[in-house]
Amino acid sequence: MSVYDILEKWGITDYKTLTRQDIDDITLGASILATGGGGDPEIGLLWAYNVLNKGKEIVLIKPDDVPDDAMIAMGGCLGAPVVLTEKTPNGSELNIAFQKLSEYLNRDFVGVIPPEAGGVNTTVPMAVAGEMGLPVIDGDGMGRAFPELQMTSFHIGGVSASPVVAINEKGFATIIDTADAYMAENIVRQTAMSYGGISWIAGYPMNGEQLRATCIPNTVSLTLELGKKVREARNVHHDPIKVVEEITGGWSAFKGKIVDINRDFGAESTKGFSMGQIIMEGFGEHKGTTAVIDFQNEWLKLTIDDQLICLPPDLITILDSETAEPIRTDIVKYGYRGTIVVIPAHDRMKTVKAIEVCGPQAFGYDLDFVALKK
């Protein structure tokens, strides 16, 4: 059965078949929303290119069009972003993961949803959906990137992360099945460390009704619009930072140069996370001011001159001031110059339950969440 057979069976006529240019734009847009994380976007981009080069198609559908009883799951990678660059996938990992998950549950999956917005974890699920002849759902579980398995709108909405299958590049598989999402995160994190710091996962099996009730809708189409408009602004020498602000509802909070970095690359002591802090010295209208950003795979906490500006789940992204190319936590270097843009999180990530799961205290801060204020 092809992806179009599935769409015909469901009576779906409103869908988008993604082009190579679309994949480029989605990769850029998702990398901007990834808040400094999400891994090396070149990996997801090339994976998706390879699927298109085989003559297969990647088809995007709306969450509202997925039937109540249709089973879908999320797929992506989990671990330290810097390790992903060193342990590149062979391209079959997630196919195997979905096959193992299907066999374990004795259910066929007919759709794939990205777990987050990220250079890898948006494009790779799309590539895998294309490879398997399944539609990809226009949505995700975060509207940004977060480092832990339970930090999703799926879990917040009551969908179980388990069973979740973790695969490495050699095809070794681990199946985690526990009702406790935090336990699932703990085990899959240790599995990733045993695999060398990174694993490829399929999990959060859910039906169409659960999908619509819990996902962050239209994330993929948002990344497509964002990437496209930034590309077009670059081509005509317009300010791409302004484009990001307009499309996301965010605003520039600081502009400066990185003058200090404290970073631990995915060590055992940090449970595989890339963790640390950067300090930026302002210039232009921000001359004489200092910004400090903490990170755990993604940018988490922003203070400017000791004034708290942004906390999770709201988004912090550092963009090259001329191109709006995102500066990631795994590649950031002394001397990099950029604009810090802060973006309000989706409402589903700001409920009482959501703040408990992915707010500041979930990252060890003794702080209450305060929503962004311009």
C-alpha positions as CSV (number, residue, x, y, z in Angstrom):
1,M,0.0,0.0,0.0
2,S,1.4,3.4,-1.0
3,V,1.0,6.7,0.8
4,Y,-1.6,7.7,-1.8
5,D,-3.6,4.5,-1.2
6,I,-3.8,5.5,2.5
7,L,-4.9,9.0,1.6
8,E,-7.6,7.7,-0.8
9,K,-8.8,5.2,1.9
10,W,-9.1,8.1,4.3
11,G,-10.7,10.4,1.7
12,I,-8.0,13.0,2.0
13,T,-7.5,15.3,-1.0
14,D,-5.9,18.3,0.8
15,Y,-2.2,17.3,1.2
16,K,1.2,18.5,0.2
17,T,3.8,16.5,-1.6
18,L,7.1,18.1,-0.4
19,T,9.8,19.1,-2.9
20,R,13.5,19.3,-2.5
21,Q,13.2,23.1,-1.9
22,D,10.5,22.5,0.7
23,I,12.9,20.2,2.5
24,D,15.6,22.9,2.5
25,D,13.2,25.4,3.8
26,I,11.8,23.1,6.5
27,T,15.3,22.3,7.7
28,L,16.2,26.0,8.1
29,G,12.9,26.8,9.8
30,A,13.0,23.9,12.1
31,S,16.6,24.7,13.0
32,I,15.5,28.2,14.0
33,L,12.8,26.9,16.3
34,A,15.1,24.2,17.8
35,T,16.4,26.8,20.3
36,G,20.0,25.9,19.8
37,G,19.5,22.1,19.8
38,G,18.1,19.6,17.4
39,G,21.4,18.3,16.1
40,D,23.3,18.9,12.8
41,P,20.6,19.7,10.2
42,E,22.8,18.4,7.4
43,I,22.0,14.8,8.6
44,G,18.3,15.2,8.3
45,L,18.6,17.1,5.1
46,L,20.7,14.4,3.4
47,W,18.5,11.6,4.7
48,A,15.4,13.3,3.2
49,Y,17.3,14.0,-0.1
50,N,18.2,10.3,-0.3
51,V,14.5,9.3,0.0
52,L,13.5,11.7,-2.8
53,N,16.4,10.6,-4.9
54,K,15.0,7.0,-4.8
55,G,11.9,8.3,-6.4
56,K,9.8,8.1,-3.2
57,E,7.6,11.0,-2.0
58,I,7.2,12.7,1.3
59,V,3.5,13.7,1.8
60,L,2.3,16.1,4.5
61,I,-1.2,15.9,5.9
62,K,-3.1,17.8,8.6
63,P,-3.7,16.2,12.1
64,D,-7.5,16.8,11.6
65,D,-7.5,14.4,8.7
66,V,-6.2,11.4,10.6
67,P,-9.0,9.0,11.4
68,D,-9.8,8.3,15.0
69,D,-8.7,4.7,14.9
70,A,-5.5,5.2,12.7
71,M,-2.3,4.4,14.6
72,I,0.6,6.7,14.3
73,A,3.9,7.2,16.2
74,M,6.7,9.6,16.5
75,G,10.3,8.9,15.4
76,G,13.5,10.6,15.8
77,C,16.9,10.6,17.7
78,L,17.8,11.0,21.3
79,G,21.1,11.8,22.9
80,A,24.0,14.3,22.7
81,P,23.9,16.4,19.5
82,V,27.7,16.5,19.1
83,V,27.8,12.7,19.2
84,L,25.3,12.5,16.3
85,T,27.8,14.3,14.1
86,E,30.4,11.7,14.9
87,K,28.2,8.6,14.8
88,T,26.2,9.3,11.6
89,P,23.3,7.0,10.9
90,N,23.2,4.4,8.1
91,G,19.6,5.3,7.1
92,S,17.8,2.2,8.2
93,E,17.6,2.8,12.0
94,L,14.1,4.2,12.2
95,N,12.7,1.8,9.7
96,I,13.8,-1.0,12.0
97,A,12.5,0.9,15.0
98,F,9.0,1.2,13.5
99,Q,9.0,-2.4,12.5
100,K,10.0,-3.5,16.0
101,L,7.3,-1.3,17.5
102,S,4.7,-2.6,15.1
103,E,5.6,-6.2,15.9
104,Y,5.6,-5.6,19.6
105,L,2.2,-4.1,19.6
106,N,0.8,-6.2,16.8
107,R,-0.5,-3.1,15.2
108,D,0.3,-1.4,11.8
109,F,1.3,2.2,11.9
110,V,-0.1,4.4,9.1
111,G,1.6,7.7,9.9
112,V,4.6,9.4,11.4
113,I,4.8,12.6,13.5
114,P,8.1,14.4,14.4
115,P,8.8,14.6,18.1
116,E,10.0,18.2,18.0
117,A,11.1,21.1,15.8
118,G,14.7,20.5,15.0
119,G,17.1,20.2,12.1
120,V,17.2,16.4,12.6
121,N,14.0,15.5,14.4
122,T,11.7,17.3,11.9
123,T,13.3,16.1,8.7
124,V,14.3,12.6,9.6
125,P,10.7,11.5,10.6
126,M,9.6,12.9,7.2
127,A,12.3,11.0,5.4
128,V,11.3,7.8,7.2
129,A,7.6,8.3,6.5
130,G,8.5,8.7,2.8
131,E,10.7,5.6,2.9
132,M,7.9,3.5,4.4
133,G,5.2,4.9,2.2
134,L,3.3,6.7,5.0
135,P,2.1,10.2,5.4
136,V,3.9,12.6,7.8
137,I,1.7,14.6,10.2
138,D,1.8,18.4,10.1
139,G,2.6,18.8,13.8
140,D,5.0,17.7,16.6
141,G,5.2,17.2,20.3
142,M,6.9,20.4,21.4
143,G,6.8,23.3,18.9
144,R,10.5,23.7,19.7
145,A,13.2,21.2,20.8
146,F,13.5,19.8,24.4
147,P,16.1,17.3,25.6
148,E,14.0,14.7,27.4
149,L,11.5,12.1,26.3
150,Q,8.7,13.1,28.6
151,M,8.9,16.8,27.6
152,T,6.2,16.6,25.0
153,S,2.6,17.7,24.5
154,F,1.8,14.1,24.0
155,H,2.9,13.1,27.5
156,I,1.3,16.3,28.9
157,G,-2.0,15.3,27.3
158,G,-1.9,11.8,28.7
159,V,-0.4,9.7,25.9
160,S,2.1,7.1,27.0
161,A,5.6,7.4,25.7
162,S,5.9,3.6,25.9
163,P,6.5,1.3,24.4
164,V,9.5,3.0,22.9
165,V,12.1,1.2,20.7
166,A,15.7,2.4,20.7
167,I,18.0,1.4,17.9
168,N,21.7,2.2,17.2
169,E,23.5,2.4,13.9
170,K,24.3,-1.3,14.0
171,G,20.7,-2.3,14.4
172,F,20.8,-3.3,18.0
173,A,17.3,-2.8,19.5
174,T,16.0,-2.1,23.0
175,I,12.3,-2.1,23.8
176,I,11.2,0.0,26.8
177,D,7.7,-0.6,28.1
178,T,6.8,1.2,31.3
179,A,3.8,3.3,32.3
180,D,6.1,5.9,33.8
181,A,7.4,8.4,31.2
182,Y,10.2,9.5,33.5
183,M,11.3,5.9,33.9
184,A,11.1,5.5,30.1
185,E,13.3,8.6,29.7
186,N,15.8,7.3,32.2
187,I,16.1,3.9,30.6
188,V,16.2,5.2,27.0
189,R,18.8,7.7,28.1
190,Q,21.0,5.0,29.6
191,T,20.4,3.0,26.4
192,A,21.6,5.9,24.3
193,M,24.8,6.2,26.5
194,S,25.4,2.4,26.1
195,Y,25.1,2.9,22.3
196,G,27.8,5.5,22.4
197,G,25.8,8.6,23.2
198,I,23.0,8.5,20.6
199,S,20.0,6.3,19.7
200,W,17.2,6.4,17.2
201,I,13.7,5.9,18.7
202,A,10.1,5.2,17.8
203,G,7.5,5.7,20.4
204,Y,4.4,7.5,21.7
205,P,2.0,5.2,19.8
206,M,-1.3,6.9,19.5
207,N,-4.6,7.0,17.6
208,G,-5.9,9.9,15.6
209,E,-8.2,11.1,18.4
210,Q,-5.2,11.3,20.8
211,L,-3.1,12.9,18.2
212,R,-5.5,15.8,17.6
213,A,-6.0,16.3,21.4
214,T,-2.3,16.5,22.2
215,C,0.0,17.5,19.3
216,I,1.3,21.0,18.5
217,P,-0.5,21.4,15.2
218,N,0.9,22.8,12.0
219,T,4.5,22.8,13.1
220,V,5.9,21.5,9.9
221,S,4.0,24.0,7.7
222,L,5.3,26.7,10.1
223,T,8.9,25.7,9.7
224,L,8.3,25.6,5.9
225,E,7.0,29.2,5.9
226,L,9.7,30.3,8.2
227,G,12.5,28.8,6.2
228,K,11.1,30.0,2.9
229,K,10.6,33.6,4.0
230,V,14.1,33.8,5.6
231,R,15.6,32.5,2.3
232,E,13.6,35.0,0.3
233,A,14.7,37.9,2.6
234,R,18.3,36.9,2.2
235,N,18.0,36.8,-1.6
236,V,16.7,40.4,-1.7
237,H,18.9,41.7,1.1
238,H,16.0,42.3,3.5
239,D,16.5,41.8,7.3
240,P,15.8,38.1,7.9
241,I,15.6,38.6,11.7
242,K,12.6,40.8,11.2
243,V,11.0,37.9,9.2
244,V,11.6,35.5,12.1
245,E,10.0,38.0,14.5
246,E,6.9,38.5,12.3
247,I,6.3,34.8,11.6
248,T,6.9,33.5,15.2
249,G,5.5,36.4,17.2
250,G,8.9,36.8,18.9
251,W,11.3,39.7,19.2
252,S,15.0,40.6,19.4
253,A,16.1,40.8,23.1
254,F,19.9,41.3,22.6
255,K,22.6,41.7,20.0
256,G,26.2,40.9,20.8
257,K,29.3,38.8,20.7
258,I,30.1,35.6,22.6
259,V,33.0,36.3,25.0
260,D,32.9,33.2,27.2
261,I,31.8,29.5,27.0
262,N,31.5,26.8,29.7
263,R,30.4,23.5,28.0
264,D,30.5,19.8,28.7
265,F,29.9,17.7,25.6
266,G,27.6,14.8,26.5
267,A,29.7,13.2,29.2
268,E,28.6,10.4,31.6
269,S,28.4,13.0,34.4
270,T,25.8,15.0,32.4
271,K,23.8,11.9,31.3
272,G,24.7,12.4,27.7
273,F,23.5,16.0,27.5
274,S,25.5,18.9,26.2
275,M,25.4,21.3,29.1
276,G,26.9,24.7,30.0
277,Q,26.6,28.5,29.8
278,I,27.6,31.2,27.4
279,I,28.2,34.9,28.1
280,M,27.6,37.6,25.4
281,E,28.8,41.1,25.4
282,G,26.4,43.6,23.8
283,F,27.1,46.0,20.9
284,G,25.1,48.6,19.1
285,E,22.1,49.6,21.2
286,H,23.1,46.8,23.7
287,K,26.6,48.1,24.2
288,G,27.6,48.0,27.8
289,T,25.2,45.2,28.7
290,T,25.8,41.4,29.2
291,A,23.7,38.4,28.4
292,V,24.0,35.0,30.0
293,I,22.4,31.9,28.6
294,D,22.3,28.4,30.2
295,F,21.8,25.4,28.0
296,Q,21.0,21.7,28.2
297,N,21.2,20.6,24.5
298,E,18.9,23.7,24.0
299,W,19.1,27.3,25.2
300,L,17.1,27.4,28.4
301,K,17.5,30.5,30.6
302,L,18.3,34.1,29.5
303,T,19.4,36.9,31.8
304,I,20.5,40.3,30.6
305,D,22.4,42.3,33.2
306,D,21.1,39.9,35.9
307,Q,17.5,40.6,34.8
308,L,15.6,37.4,34.0
309,I,14.2,37.6,30.5
310,C,13.2,34.1,29.4
311,L,12.6,30.6,30.9
312,P,11.4,27.3,29.4
313,P,9.1,26.5,27.8
314,D,9.4,29.8,26.0
315,L,12.0,29.8,23.2
316,I,15.5,31.3,23.0
317,T,17.2,31.2,19.7
318,I,20.5,32.9,18.7
319,L,20.7,33.8,15.0
320,D,23.4,35.2,12.9
321,S,22.4,38.9,12.6
322,E,22.9,39.0,8.8
323,T,21.5,35.7,7.7
324,A,19.3,34.4,10.6
325,E,21.2,31.2,10.5
326,P,20.8,29.6,13.9
327,I,23.8,29.2,16.2
328,R,23.6,25.8,17.9
329,T,24.8,24.8,21.4
330,D,27.1,22.1,19.9
331,I,28.9,24.5,17.5
332,V,28.9,27.8,19.3
333,K,32.4,29.4,19.6
334,Y,34.1,32.3,21.2
335,G,33.7,35.4,19.0
336,Y,30.5,34.4,17.3
337,R,28.2,37.3,16.8
338,G,24.4,37.0,16.9
339,T,21.0,38.3,17.8
340,I,19.0,36.6,20.6
341,V,15.4,36.3,19.6
342,V,12.8,35.2,22.2
343,I,9.6,33.5,21.1
344,P,6.5,32.6,23.1
345,A,5.8,28.9,23.4
346,H,2.6,27.3,22.1
347,D,-0.3,27.4,24.6
348,R,-0.3,23.6,24.9
349,M,3.2,23.9,26.3
350,K,2.2,26.5,29.0
351,T,-0.6,24.7,30.9
352,V,-0.1,23.9,34.6
353,K,0.8,20.3,33.7
354,A,3.2,21.5,30.9
355,I,5.0,23.9,33.2
356,E,5.5,21.0,35.7
357,V,6.9,18.8,32.9
358,C,9.1,21.3,31.0
359,G,9.2,24.5,33.0
360,P,12.2,25.9,34.9
361,Q,11.9,23.6,37.9
362,A,12.1,20.5,35.5
363,F,15.6,21.8,34.7
364,G,16.6,22.3,38.3
365,Y,15.9,26.0,38.6
366,D,14.3,27.2,41.8
367,L,12.2,29.6,39.8
368,D,8.6,29.9,38.9
369,F,7.7,30.2,35.2
370,V,7.0,33.8,34.1
371,A,5.8,34.2,30.5
372,L,7.7,36.4,28.1
373,K,6.9,40.1,28.2
374,K,8.1,42.5,25.5
